[in-house]
Amino acid sequence: ASASEHPSSLVVEARRRHAAVASEAVLRGVSGLRRAPQGTVVRTMFGAPQTTSTAFSSDASSSSSSSQPPQKVTSPSKSKKVVALSKLVEYPGDAEAIRRHLSNDDANGRVVDPAGADAFGLTALMKFASWNKPELIALLVPRLEAPRDLDAADPEGRRALHWA
């Protein structure tokens, strides 16, 4: 490379050479290659992690016209989905809906965790305290495990009494 060439033109030339080498390897018809199965763990904010693996294989006997797409194998969670009560309630709070959620009669087959936190780290107890709803707190407290659930802190260290 000469001193007059701009660094970005060097990058473009390197990419062009790489593409040419890659396409040449494909055109040569490389066969009999096997790529090891690869796996990834898909993590979501609200659900349990799921393991996904994708298997690729091609051998010398298969032709390019009969090649099959990669197979995706997913192992779903075998337990019921647990959802935090805090994610299911909204201001001003409906006492009947909260009774229904706490009875674990969820129509979607979910198990409701009365002490679970929402995406902001707030539990239902913190929300009810901040909304000044003693009747909702009275429904919730018998379902909580003392002192762990009663003394839970949000990400900033505040507890339900701070929210009241």
ZIFEN-V972623 format. One record per pair of residues at least 24 apart in sequence whose ideal C-beta (glycine too) atoms are under 7 Angstrom apart, sorted by the first residue. I is the first residue (numbers start at 1). GAP is how many residues later the second one is. Records with the same first field share a line. If there is no record, write none. Layout:
BEGIN
I: GAP ; GAP
END
This chain:
BEGIN
31: 29
32: 27 ; 28
33: 25
45: 74
47: 34
48: 29
50: 24 ; 25 ; 26 ; 27
51: 24
80: 29 ; 30 ; 31
81: 29
82: 29 ; 31
83: 27 ; 29 ; 30
84: 29 ; 32 ; 33 ; 34
85: 27 ; 28 ; 29 ; 31 ; 39
86: 30 ; 31 ; 32 ; 36 ; 37 ; 38 ; 41
87: 31
88: 24
89: 35 ; 38
91: 40
92: 39
93: 35 ; 38 ; 40 ; 43
95: 40 ; 41 ; 44
98: 38 ; 41
99: 40
102: 37 ; 41
114: 26 ; 29 ; 30
115: 29 ; 30 ; 34 ; 37
121: 33 ; 34
122: 32
123: 29
125: 35
126: 28 ; 34 ; 37
129: 31 ; 34 ; 35
130: 33 ; 34
END
